[in-house]
Amino acid sequence: MTELPPLSLYIHIPWCVQKCPYCDFNSHALKGEVPHLEYVAHLLQDLEQDLPLTAGREVRTIFIGGGTPSLLSSHAMQTLMDGVRARLPLAADAEITMEANPGTVEADRFSGYQAAGINRISIGVQSFSSQKLERLGRIHGPQEAKRAAELAAALGLRSFNLDLMHGLPDQSLEEALDDLRQAIALNPPHLSWYQLTIEPNTLFSSRPPQLPDDDALWDIYEQGHQLLTAAGYQQYETSAYARPGYRCEHNLNYWRFGDYLGIGCGAHGKLTQPDGRIVRTVKTRHPRGFMQGNYLDKQHEVAQEDKPFEFFMNRFRLLEAAPRADFQRYTGLDEHTIRTQMDRAVAAGYVTESSEEWQITEKGKLFLNSLLELFM
């Protein structure tokens, strides 16, 4: 019998003022006005159609991503959140995160979002260098980024996050560390610190910029990691750092192989059913099709033989130990089905094993792909 994992909700807002050259998310440059209430009405209908897949579970976390969710008016956000609460049982202490761009952040709108129930804001800063921001196609400047962080801090939210990138075009070690120092000075409870990667089908992939080489990237990572650790941040996932008690619960649920309902353009969902099947859903990518009421693009069941790979692909992104009991609990498979592969992973020094848990090692983190290939 499969135990039903905790349930999260992801909501996608697809519009941006303009498309960034590095971005491969499902975002669309805005032509004209955001259809605020019309889109929210479609989101709630999409949610309604998926309710049978949730088995009546309460939602523990909500994440509103994009695109740029902060293009949505606070009135539309209130309508959306009221609609979600009317359709789904929401945990009393649910973490409700919204992504925001510094350029689209207005003080009154922020407090409007807070009134709607948003208690965590993730601010897409990316860099504090005007020149680097311009190179990344960002429409905000360093001062707006600082103002947004100060606003978020002043609101007394449950938490806020700053998104920062490193390994930017022509970025020196000193420039990367300077970005990090400025971010730390704003005292966010959570910092996401990503390395810029060139993704297919982006402007950067057709015209690649000059990025720092592997040695330079390693120096940036090593010294940046030391800076963050010294400032009291603990790394808990490949690119996520938090002060104690401020990890992002929504992302933790993804990596622990929890369930999530995905609504809105291009959103993905993973939903375990009471009979043990795991159903994955993908929603229609383009706003035009989505807003004609064609919400579901694809749906499939995860094959039994794919479950171990999917479980460990998520689980081993986290630096915390994985309880061995979770494997059977969330996949419905007996541990003996992966015994040979796990023995190999332990023998290779990728994982250590105790009677209760598995722990990925430093070597396992470095050779994550080789580790995961064992379970394919």
Disulfide bonds with the S-S distance in Angstrom:
none
